Amino acid sequence: MSDKKEGEGPLKVSYIFPNGDRYEGECSRSASGVVMRSGTGKQITASGIIYTGEWHEDKMNGRGTLQHPSGAVYEGDFKDNMYHGTGTYTFADASKYTGNFCKNRLEGDGAFTDTQGLVWTGDFHGKAALGLKLQHNI
Protein backbone atom coordinates (compact mmCIF):
# COMPACT_ATOMS: atom_id res chain seq x y z
CA MET A 1 0.00 0.00 0.00
CA SER A 2 1.05 3.58 -0.62
CA ASP A 3 1.72 6.20 2.05
CA LYS A 4 -0.88 8.56 0.58
CA LYS A 5 -2.96 10.53 3.04
CA GLU A 6 -6.73 11.05 2.91
CA GLY A 7 -7.75 13.40 0.10
CA GLU A 8 -4.68 12.73 -2.09
CA GLY A 9 -6.60 10.69 -4.65
CA PRO A 10 -7.48 7.03 -5.00
CA LEU A 11 -5.11 4.16 -4.30
CA LYS A 12 -4.89 1.42 -6.94
CA VAL A 13 -4.88 -2.04 -5.38
CA SER A 14 -5.04 -5.72 -6.19
CA TYR A 15 -6.13 -7.71 -3.15
CA ILE A 16 -7.12 -11.30 -2.37
CA PHE A 17 -9.35 -11.67 0.70
CA PRO A 18 -8.95 -14.61 3.11
CA ASN A 19 -12.19 -16.17 1.76
CA GLY A 20 -10.76 -16.24 -1.78
CA ASP A 21 -12.58 -13.16 -3.13
CA ARG A 22 -10.42 -10.91 -5.32
CA TYR A 23 -10.64 -7.14 -5.79
CA GLU A 24 -8.78 -5.00 -8.27
CA GLY A 25 -9.42 -1.29 -8.46
CA GLU A 26 -9.52 1.93 -6.54
CA CYS A 27 -9.55 2.38 -2.77
CA SER A 28 -9.37 5.32 -0.41
CA ARG A 29 -8.09 5.68 3.12
CA SER A 30 -10.52 6.87 5.81
CA ALA A 31 -9.58 9.44 8.46
CA SER A 32 -8.85 6.52 10.83
CA GLY A 33 -6.48 4.94 8.28
CA VAL A 34 -8.76 2.10 7.13
CA VAL A 35 -8.48 1.31 3.41
CA MET A 36 -11.90 0.86 1.74
CA ARG A 37 -13.03 0.10 -1.79
CA SER A 38 -13.96 3.47 -3.26
CA GLY A 39 -14.04 4.56 -6.90
CA THR A 40 -14.17 1.96 -9.67
CA GLY A 41 -13.16 -1.65 -9.37
CA LYS A 42 -13.86 -5.30 -10.06
CA GLN A 43 -14.55 -7.97 -7.45
CA ILE A 44 -14.73 -11.68 -8.19
CA THR A 45 -16.08 -13.88 -5.40
CA ALA A 46 -14.79 -17.37 -4.74
CA SER A 47 -18.22 -18.63 -5.91
CA GLY A 48 -17.85 -16.89 -9.30
CA ILE A 49 -20.00 -13.77 -8.89
CA ILE A 50 -18.39 -10.81 -10.69
CA TYR A 51 -19.14 -7.16 -9.89
CA THR A 52 -17.62 -4.44 -12.04
CA GLY A 53 -18.49 -0.86 -11.24
CA GLU A 54 -18.51 1.92 -8.71
CA TRP A 55 -17.80 1.59 -4.99
CA HIS A 56 -18.25 3.98 -2.08
CA GLU A 57 -17.24 3.30 1.53
CA ASP A 58 -16.58 -0.40 0.80
CA LYS A 59 -20.03 -1.02 -0.75
CA MET A 60 -21.37 -1.33 -4.28
CA ASN A 61 -22.77 2.16 -4.88
CA GLY A 62 -23.41 3.87 -8.22
CA ARG A 63 -23.48 2.19 -11.64
CA GLY A 64 -22.29 -1.35 -12.10
CA THR A 65 -22.77 -4.84 -13.50
CA LEU A 66 -23.22 -7.98 -11.40
CA GLN A 67 -22.82 -11.32 -13.18
CA HIS A 68 -23.95 -14.57 -11.55
CA PRO A 69 -22.51 -18.01 -12.40
CA SER A 70 -26.02 -19.06 -13.55
CA GLY A 71 -25.76 -16.58 -16.43
CA ALA A 72 -28.09 -14.02 -14.84
CA VAL A 73 -26.82 -10.42 -15.07
CA TYR A 74 -27.90 -7.15 -13.47
CA GLU A 75 -26.74 -3.88 -14.99
CA GLY A 76 -27.78 -0.62 -13.39
CA ASP A 77 -27.81 1.38 -10.19
CA PHE A 78 -26.63 0.06 -6.83
CA LYS A 79 -26.99 1.48 -3.33
CA ASP A 80 -25.49 -0.14 -0.23
CA ASN A 81 -24.76 -3.44 -2.05
CA MET A 82 -28.33 -3.72 -3.41
CA TYR A 83 -30.07 -3.20 -6.76
CA HIS A 84 -31.56 0.24 -6.21
CA GLY A 85 -32.59 2.74 -8.89
CA THR A 86 -32.96 1.87 -12.56
CA GLY A 87 -31.52 -1.18 -14.22
CA THR A 88 -31.95 -4.31 -16.26
CA TYR A 89 -31.94 -7.81 -14.80
CA THR A 90 -31.47 -10.54 -17.40
CA PHE A 91 -32.43 -13.97 -16.07
CA ALA A 92 -30.56 -17.18 -16.92
CA ASP A 93 -33.34 -18.14 -19.38
CA ALA A 94 -32.77 -14.81 -21.28
CA SER A 95 -36.02 -13.22 -20.11
CA LYS A 96 -35.44 -9.77 -18.63
CA TYR A 97 -36.87 -6.98 -16.54
CA THR A 98 -35.99 -3.34 -17.23
CA GLY A 99 -37.18 -0.68 -14.85
CA ASN A 100 -37.05 0.45 -11.26
CA PHE A 101 -35.58 -1.45 -8.32
CA CYS A 102 -35.80 -0.75 -4.60
CA LYS A 103 -33.61 -2.71 -2.17
CA ASN A 104 -33.14 -5.69 -4.55
CA ARG A 105 -36.85 -5.83 -5.46
CA LEU A 106 -38.67 -4.95 -8.68
CA GLU A 107 -40.51 -1.78 -7.71
CA GLY A 108 -42.49 0.66 -9.86
CA ASP A 109 -42.68 1.13 -13.62
CA GLY A 110 -41.00 -1.57 -15.63
CA ALA A 111 -41.07 -3.87 -18.60
CA PHE A 112 -40.68 -7.64 -18.56
CA THR A 113 -39.62 -9.37 -21.75
CA ASP A 114 -40.48 -13.08 -21.65
CA THR A 115 -38.55 -15.91 -23.30
CA GLN A 116 -40.62 -15.57 -26.49
CA GLY A 117 -39.83 -11.85 -26.85
CA LEU A 118 -43.22 -10.56 -25.70
CA VAL A 119 -42.96 -7.35 -23.69
CA TRP A 120 -45.22 -6.82 -20.66
CA THR A 121 -45.34 -3.33 -19.11
CA GLY A 122 -46.81 -2.08 -15.90
CA ASP A 123 -46.32 -1.44 -12.22
CA PHE A 124 -44.20 -4.04 -10.43
CA HIS A 125 -44.12 -4.67 -6.67
CA GLY A 126 -41.66 -7.43 -5.83
CA LYS A 127 -43.14 -10.65 -7.19
CA ALA A 128 -46.54 -9.06 -7.89
CA ALA A 129 -47.39 -7.16 -11.06
CA LEU A 130 -51.13 -6.73 -11.37
CA GLY A 131 -52.60 -5.30 -14.57
CA LEU A 132 -49.64 -5.81 -16.88
CA LYS A 133 -50.21 -4.79 -20.48
CA LEU A 134 -48.85 -6.61 -23.50
CA GLN A 135 -46.95 -4.24 -25.76
CA HIS A 136 -47.88 -4.68 -29.42
CA ASN A 137 -45.46 -3.87 -32.23
CA ILE A 138 -47.52 -3.04 -35.29
C-alpha positions in Angstrom: 0.0 0.0 0.0 1.1 3.6 -0.6 1.7 6.2 2.0 -0.9 8.6 0.6 -3.0 10.5 3.0 -6.7 11.0 2.9 -7.7 13.4 0.1 -4.7 12.7 -2.1 -6.6 10.7 -4.6 -7.5 7.0 -5.0 -5.1 4.2 -4.3 -4.9 1.4 -6.9 -4.9 -2.0 -5.4 -5.0 -5.7 -6.2 -6.1 -7.7 -3.2 -7.1 -11.3 -2.4 -9.4 -11.7 0.7 -9.0 -14.6 3.1 -12.2 -16.2 1.8 -10.8 -16.2 -1.8 -12.6 -13.2 -3.1 -10.4 -10.9 -5.3 -10.6 -7.1 -5.8 -8.8 -5.0 -8.3 -9.4 -1.3 -8.5 -9.5 1.9 -6.5 -9.6 2.4 -2.8 -9.4 5.3 -0.4 -8.1 5.7 3.1 -10.5 6.9 5.8 -9.6 9.4 8.5 -8.9 6.5 10.8 -6.5 4.9 8.3 -8.8 2.1 7.1 -8.5 1.3 3.4 -11.9 0.9 1.7 -13.0 0.1 -1.8 -14.0 3.5 -3.3 -14.0 4.6 -6.9 -14.2 2.0 -9.7 -13.2 -1.6 -9.4 -13.9 -5.3 -10.1 -14.5 -8.0 -7.4 -14.7 -11.7 -8.2 -16.1 -13.9 -5.4 -14.8 -17.4 -4.7 -18.2 -18.6 -5.9 -17.8 -16.9 -9.3 -20.0 -13.8 -8.9 -18.4 -10.8 -10.7 -19.1 -7.2 -9.9 -17.6 -4.4 -12.0 -18.5 -0.9 -11.2 -18.5 1.9 -8.7 -17.8 1.6 -5.0 -18.3 4.0 -2.1 -17.2 3.3 1.5 -16.6 -0.4 0.8 -20.0 -1.0 -0.8 -21.4 -1.3 -4.3 -22.8 2.2 -4.9 -23.4 3.9 -8.2 -23.5 2.2 -11.6 -22.3 -1.4 -12.1 -22.8 -4.8 -13.5 -23.2 -8.0 -11.4 -22.8 -11.3 -13.2 -24.0 -14.6 -11.6 -22.5 -18.0 -12.4 -26.0 -19.1 -13.5 -25.8 -16.6 -16.4 -28.1 -14.0 -14.8 -26.8 -10.4 -15.1 -27.9 -7.2 -13.5 -26.7 -3.9 -15.0 -27.8 -0.6 -13.4 -27.8 1.4 -10.2 -26.6 0.1 -6.8 -27.0 1.5 -3.3 -25.5 -0.1 -0.2 -24.8 -3.4 -2.0 -28.3 -3.7 -3.4 -30.1 -3.2 -6.8 -31.6 0.2 -6.2 -32.6 2.7 -8.9 -33.0 1.9 -12.6 -31.5 -1.2 -14.2 -31.9 -4.3 -16.3 -31.9 -7.8 -14.8 -31.5 -10.5 -17.4 -32.4 -14.0 -16.1 -30.6 -17.2 -16.9 -33.3 -18.1 -19.4 -32.8 -14.8 -21.3 -36.0 -13.2 -20.1 -35.4 -9.8 -18.6 -36.9 -7.0 -16.5 -36.0 -3.3 -17.2 -37.2 -0.7 -14.9 -37.0 0.4 -11.3 -35.6 -1.5 -8.3 -35.8 -0.7 -4.6 -33.6 -2.7 -2.2 -33.1 -5.7 -4.6 -36.9 -5.8 -5.5 -38.7 -5.0 -8.7 -40.5 -1.8 -7.7 -42.5 0.7 -9.9 -42.7 1.1 -13.6 -41.0 -1.6 -15.6 -41.1 -3.9 -18.6 -40.7 -7.6 -18.6 -39.6 -9.4 -21.7 -40.5 -13.1 -21.6 -38.5 -15.9 -23.3 -40.6 -15.6 -26.5 -39.8 -11.9 -26.8 -43.2 -10.6 -25.7 -43.0 -7.3 -23.7 -45.2 -6.8 -20.7 -45.3 -3.3 -19.1 -46.8 -2.1 -15.9 -46.3 -1.4 -12.2 -44.2 -4.0 -10.4 -44.1 -4.7 -6.7 -41.7 -7.4 -5.8 -43.1 -10.7 -7.2 -46.5 -9.1 -7.9 -47.4 -7.2 -11.1 -51.1 -6.7 -11.4 -52.6 -5.3 -14.6 -49.6 -5.8 -16.9 -50.2 -4.8 -20.5 -48.8 -6.6 -23.5 -47.0 -4.2 -25.8 -47.9 -4.7 -29.4 -45.5 -3.9 -32.2 -47.5 -3.0 -35.3 
